[in-house]
């Protein structure tokens, strides 16, 4: 990993350093701060490191927080051939965790969670703990509806504030209109299915998080994961939508801290 380039200027992230890691032919941007054991936070669909902004200060008080932008998001470009698949994301996360030094504490949201679920099938040794927010183990109608919101024309028309936010997040990829390419790619969806039985090899502590009003999640699929992982805890966030680590962070933060403290003990 390279040395720091500069401090990210957003007030919420004051004190986090922007760095670069070269992983599987991709120059991956990440932010880091704090001291202690590493905690890697992986973002979701259409997102970037900003998906975790509400939890960063608390996490950095106890961990060395590492927050990467996945390929094709934020400040991380796609591979030179333009390929964008789940395998590309898996390779990036695998290479990054191997540089950090496994086993690693990992918290992953939505698409990032799907990537980590796929890794848990074949590389369970990468994880010291695993927190999954808003994930699925196979396709369902609610997830399809969530992806459809990322159609750039619809997003710009129905969610203009969100569109402006995405424009700023993804400007490093090619200017203020780059977010449209990101959103279009993500709206088309990536493979998410996993073999739930194959997940039995993951024996580290697990925390499953979902909002009780998250239509992108099927509670029955969380029940399948809990059956496969008897060590798993489940946090159901009241009045919670999909990105509860942002919108309901006052409830998620203490639960995450409690989980990690118990796992450490």
Buried (B, 14 or more C-beta within 10 A) or exposed (E): BEEEEEBBEEEEBEEBBBBBBEBBEBEBBBBBBBEBBBBBBBBBBBBBBBBBBBBBBBBBEBBBBBBBBBBBBBBBBBBEEEEBEBEBBBBBBBBBBEBBEBBBBBBBBBBBBBBBBBBBBEBBEBBBBBBBBBBBBEEBEBBEEBBEBBBBEBBBEEBEEBBEEBBEBBBBBEEEEBBBBBBBBBBEBBEBEBEBEBBBEBEBBBBBBBBEEBBBBBEEBBEBBBEBBEEBBBBBBEEBBBBBBBBBBEBBBEBBBEBBEEBEE
